[in-house]
Amino acid sequence: MDAELRTVTDRLRREAAASGALKAYEELLAVRDPDELAGALHATGQPLWARELAAVKLGVLGDRRAFESLVLLLNHRDPPRCAAAAYALARLGDPRTARAAAALATNELRVAYALHPVRLLTELRAPESAPALIVTLQRRLTPSDPYGKVALACVEGLGALGDARAIPVLTAACGHPRLAAAAAAALARVSVRAQGS
């Protein structure tokens, strides 16, 4: 179990313990059979910690029955749940993931929860990644936009992706004090790749 997954399971263990369900948690954590995990994911009356644990475990196993649940968690108001979903979706291998993450990242009604979809798009390096990050960053460059972390994640993501289509928006981001240093670094990375291609 890697460090990120251990962080998820430790958090869910605390949630289960707080509700007096530690034994149920330990039993679900020990499950290895995908069909049993899928049953736990879709069973009625399951607490959120159990659904999340089953979905993350299925995602890591590459079982696409977790997709819908993980996308819902990626858009959750609780950042640790979003991070857990992004972790599992990155390992799921479902071709729908990038489209779903792009839709969440560019939804202005849910921009407060866009940080993890943006980071997931960067990790996926899918055809949808750069266009979604460009759109999201353009919207963040308005005066007094309160979503600085989302903007910074877009800047860093575009630098990592190295897509030349990002040059105009990264150039504009250089004029924003809170983004200037990161945008200049990202712009340099993109420009080097553009010259080399």
C-alpha positions in Angstrom: 0.0 0.0 0.0 1.5 3.3 -1.0 1.5 6.5 1.1 -1.5 8.1 -0.7 -3.7 5.0 -0.3 -2.6 4.7 3.3 -3.7 8.3 4.0 -7.1 7.4 2.5 -7.6 4.2 4.5 -6.4 5.8 7.7 -8.9 8.7 7.3 -11.7 6.2 6.6 -10.7 4.1 9.6 -11.1 7.2 11.8 -14.5 7.9 10.3 -15.7 4.3 10.8 -14.4 4.3 14.4 -16.2 7.5 15.2 -19.4 5.9 14.2 -18.7 2.7 16.1 -18.2 0.7 12.9 -14.5 -0.2 13.2 -15.2 -4.0 12.9 -17.1 -3.4 9.6 -14.3 -1.2 8.4 -11.7 -3.9 9.0 -13.8 -6.5 7.3 -14.3 -4.2 4.2 -10.6 -3.3 4.1 -9.7 -7.0 4.0 -12.0 -7.7 1.0 -10.0 -8.5 -2.2 -12.8 -9.9 -4.4 -14.0 -7.2 -6.9 -17.5 -8.6 -7.0 -17.8 -8.3 -3.2 -16.4 -4.8 -3.3 -18.9 -3.8 -6.0 -21.7 -5.3 -3.9 -20.6 -3.2 -0.9 -20.4 -0.1 -3.1 -24.0 -0.5 -4.4 -25.7 -1.9 -1.3 -28.4 0.2 0.2 -27.9 1.9 3.5 -24.1 2.0 3.3 -22.3 4.8 5.1 -20.2 7.2 3.0 -16.9 5.9 4.4 -17.8 2.3 3.2 -18.9 3.5 -0.2 -15.7 5.5 -0.6 -13.5 2.6 0.6 -15.1 0.2 -1.8 -14.9 2.7 -4.7 -11.3 3.5 -4.1 -10.3 -0.2 -3.8 -12.2 -1.0 -7.0 -10.6 1.9 -8.8 -7.1 0.8 -7.8 -8.0 -2.6 -9.1 -9.0 -1.1 -12.4 -12.7 -2.2 -12.0 -14.9 0.2 -14.0 -17.9 -0.4 -11.8 -16.4 2.2 -9.5 -16.4 5.0 -12.1 -19.7 6.7 -11.3 -19.1 6.7 -7.6 -15.6 8.0 -8.0 -16.7 10.9 -10.2 -19.3 11.8 -7.6 -16.6 11.8 -4.9 -14.3 13.9 -7.2 -16.9 16.6 -7.0 -17.5 16.3 -3.2 -17.4 19.3 -0.9 -14.8 17.5 1.3 -11.3 17.9 -0.2 -9.9 14.6 1.2 -12.7 12.7 -0.6 -11.9 14.5 -3.8 -8.2 13.7 -3.5 -9.0 10.0 -2.8 -11.3 9.9 -5.9 -8.7 11.5 -8.1 -6.1 9.0 -6.8 -8.4 6.1 -7.7 -9.6 7.5 -11.0 -6.0 8.0 -12.2 -5.4 4.3 -11.7 -8.8 3.1 -13.0 -8.0 3.3 -16.7 -11.5 4.3 -17.7 -11.6 6.3 -21.0 -14.5 8.4 -19.6 -12.4 9.8 -16.8 -10.8 12.7 -18.7 -14.1 13.9 -20.0 -15.7 13.8 -16.6 -12.7 15.6 -15.0 -12.8 18.2 -17.7 -16.5 18.8 -17.2 -16.0 19.2 -13.4 -13.0 21.5 -13.9 -14.8 23.8 -16.3 -18.1 24.0 -14.4 -18.2 27.5 -13.0 -21.0 26.5 -10.6 -18.6 24.0 -8.9 -15.3 25.9 -9.3 -14.8 25.8 -5.6 -14.3 22.0 -6.0 -12.2 22.1 -9.2 -8.8 21.7 -7.6 -8.6 17.9 -7.7 -10.2 17.6 -11.2 -7.5 20.0 -12.5 -4.8 18.0 -10.9 -6.3 14.8 -12.2 -6.3 16.2 -15.8 -2.7 17.0 -15.4 -1.9 13.5 -14.3 -3.9 11.9 -17.1 -2.3 13.9 -19.9 -5.4 13.2 -22.0 -6.5 15.2 -25.1 -9.1 16.9 -22.9 -6.5 18.0 -20.4 -4.9 21.2 -21.8 -8.1 22.7 -23.3 -10.0 22.3 -20.0 -7.1 23.8 -18.0 -6.8 26.7 -20.4 -10.6 27.5 -20.1 -10.5 27.2 -16.3 -7.4 29.4 -16.0 -8.8 32.1 -18.4 -11.8 32.4 -16.1 -9.6 32.7 -13.0 -7.8 35.7 -14.4 -10.6 38.0 -13.7 -10.1 40.7 -11.0 -10.6 39.5 -7.4 -11.2 35.9 -8.4 -11.2 34.0 -5.1 -10.0 30.6 -6.5 -6.2 31.2 -6.4 -5.4 27.6 -5.7 -7.4 26.4 -8.7 -5.6 29.0 -10.9 -2.2 28.0 -9.6 -3.0 24.3 -10.3 -4.0 25.2 -13.8 -0.8 27.1 -14.4 1.4 24.3 -13.0 -0.6 21.7 -15.0 -0.2 23.6 -18.2 3.5 23.9 -17.6 3.7 20.1 -17.0 1.6 19.3 -20.1 3.7 21.6 -22.4 0.9 22.3 -24.8 1.7 25.3 -27.0 -2.0 26.3 -27.0 -1.5 27.4 -23.4 1.1 30.2 -24.3 -1.5 33.0 -24.5 -3.2 32.2 -21.2 0.1 31.7 -19.4 1.4 35.0 -20.8 -1.7 36.7 -19.4 -1.2 34.9 -16.1 2.3 36.4 -15.8 0.5 39.7 -15.2 -1.2 38.5 -12.0 1.0 38.9 -8.9 -0.1 35.7 -7.2 0.6 33.7 -10.4 3.5 35.5 -12.0 6.4 33.3 -10.9 4.6 30.0 -11.5 3.2 31.3 -14.9 6.7 32.4 -16.0 8.1 29.0 -15.1 5.3 27.2 -16.9 5.6 29.5 -19.9 9.3 28.7 -20.1 8.6 25.0 -20.0 5.9 25.2 -22.7 8.1 27.4 -25.0 11.0 25.0 -24.8 8.8 22.1 -25.8 7.2 24.2 -28.6 10.6 25.1 -30.0 11.7 21.4 -29.8 8.7 20.1 -31.7 
